[in-house]
């Protein structure tokens, strides 16, 4: 019997019981749709977060912070020590002073993170994010220079500006014993919108003042963290530099590698994805049992028909193939519709949830302000998920169709013909 | 004349629940090529069992069946399926596939044998003409009378040019007028096309239409008569 004839025979049998076949297919559709929706949403989320992170995380950097429980403080001058011990692995090391304060412009006040850095070095480390949209970031800034993040300048993203390049602004910080220190700064540049959140890197809600000015204004020699730019982002370079720095400070500092964090995040996502796909796969197993159930019923109903086919010279193998084809048709149809449905569900879900999603605060421990606006996720359907989902639907259907098909093929012709 | 079918001391024991029932108790039968043989006997005499064994639908408990000299009791499932393609079966209850049209039903054995669509269609139409259903080809079994359904079944049995036809009470479910027409069709096939036919029946009148009649009782052939033409 030709394979096309086997398929058309199987199809004619399915067509006879449209509602039943439709409901069985629906089971497969739900299973596959769940898998596809969950995978494409989590993959979209992963892609969105990874791109946002890569913006703020220069992969060839290390972030050195004092271990909070040790009472140890990093000093601005420690950058020199790090450059010495890092040797050729370290190309730049930069001290960052962080304070929460206020900026006052035109009678309005806004709370911001005040970041004291060396502009030139900072721009070299975060070359893609520490760039001016308006004005220019000076190489040798005046003490009064202030660079502001996009959201500080344009807090409502509607062009109603809080401050702009050339404005004089008042920088306010409360020192102990609770006395407001202020000085007049001059906005020299507004940064381009960054959008994401970062580790050590620039953010939209911070203002940047020269490190010297920060030391004078905050009356400190200490710094909150040191950003170290390495020769490259090879694993070996990162590890040896991190180890050398940790040892030089007698274990009183924490050295975080952006790459390591990115890797951890991506492995966490992989685990979540696997877990979700596993849950969805269970629903497909239920669908598989549905297929098996319906096919056993169908096999029993058609016992006499199987007897006729055998009397007409059909081989066991061909009977098996007919029943497997029925399972395959249901599985394939369900899988294809399921992929489409899953993709649709993913799109709708993302639309509904993305309006309210914000990741502010996720990285607050670095004391760097996190982003103000949310991340937009667009579901990702990779060719491997697409083909994998269809193959999985097909395999599950065939697997559960195997037993009824085998039983049908083993029926004895004379007994099958006698079956009422 | 060559012997096309021969059974040697054929026995068949069924288990009816836990009780063994001897359906055949040593049947010896020879059928010559081109013959129209009827097997006559009351129900339970084992005539259908004999037909199922000859048609390779069932396996004997003991004894041998030779079809064209080959002992079919030694064949495997796959070989038996191949053998069935060369045997035409006609059942009392027609056993047509309800969702297929008359033509599709006749095409089915040819599809199983692996024939192409065009060839199948052409041959099926020819056969339906032979049995007198040229104008009912696209009707489904439910739209046909009993007699018409049995004609479709006969056309189907002829589809793969079988070596012989096995008919199990072919008129048992048809009114007497149509039954006579079916028998005339069968006789014509036998006489004009030289097809060997074995027909099981419990009706003396129908049995006497054959060349020869064997009488069965309690799983044995007890008598044999040659009918006058």
HADDOCK unambig.tbl for C-alpha pairs under 7 A between the chains (distance, minus, plus):
assign (segid A and resid 1 and name CA) (segid B and resid 111 and name CA) 5.72 0.50 0.50
assign (segid A and resid 1 and name CA) (segid B and resid 112 and name CA) 4.53 0.50 0.50
assign (segid A and resid 1 and name CA) (segid B and resid 113 and name CA) 5.64 0.50 0.50
assign (segid A and resid 1 and name CA) (segid B and resid 114 and name CA) 4.15 0.50 0.50
assign (segid A and resid 2 and name CA) (segid B and resid 114 and name CA) 5.61 0.50 0.50
assign (segid A and resid 5 and name CA) (segid B and resid 111 and name CA) 6.88 0.50 0.50
assign (segid A and resid 305 and name CA) (segid B and resid 97 and name CA) 6.91 0.50 0.50
assign (segid A and resid 308 and name CA) (segid B and resid 95 and name CA) 6.66 0.50 0.50
assign (segid A and resid 310 and name CA) (segid B and resid 81 and name CA) 6.94 0.50 0.50
assign (segid A and resid 311 and name CA) (segid B and resid 57 and name CA) 6.62 0.50 0.50
assign (segid A and resid 311 and name CA) (segid B and resid 84 and name CA) 6.29 0.50 0.50
assign (segid A and resid 312 and name CA) (segid B and resid 84 and name CA) 6.19 0.50 0.50
assign (segid A and resid 312 and name CA) (segid B and resid 85 and name CA) 5.83 0.50 0.50
assign (segid A and resid 312 and name CA) (segid B and resid 109 and name CA) 5.53 0.50 0.50
assign (segid A and resid 313 and name CA) (segid B and resid 81 and name CA) 4.51 0.50 0.50
assign (segid A and resid 313 and name CA) (segid B and resid 82 and name CA) 5.91 0.50 0.50
assign (segid A and resid 313 and name CA) (segid B and resid 84 and name CA) 4.75 0.50 0.50
assign (segid A and resid 313 and name CA) (segid B and resid 85 and name CA) 4.52 0.50 0.50
assign (segid A and resid 313 and name CA) (segid B and resid 112 and name CA) 6.94 0.50 0.50
assign (segid A and resid 314 and name CA) (segid B and resid 81 and name CA) 5.96 0.50 0.50
assign (segid A and resid 314 and name CA) (segid B and resid 112 and name CA) 5.94 0.50 0.50
assign (segid A and resid 315 and name CA) (segid B and resid 78 and name CA) 5.92 0.50 0.50
assign (segid A and resid 315 and name CA) (segid B and resid 81 and name CA) 5.49 0.50 0.50
assign (segid A and resid 413 and name CA) (segid B and resid 57 and name CA) 5.51 0.50 0.50
assign (segid A and resid 414 and name CA) (segid B and resid 57 and name CA) 5.36 0.50 0.50
assign (segid A and resid 414 and name CA) (segid B and resid 58 and name CA) 5.92 0.50 0.50
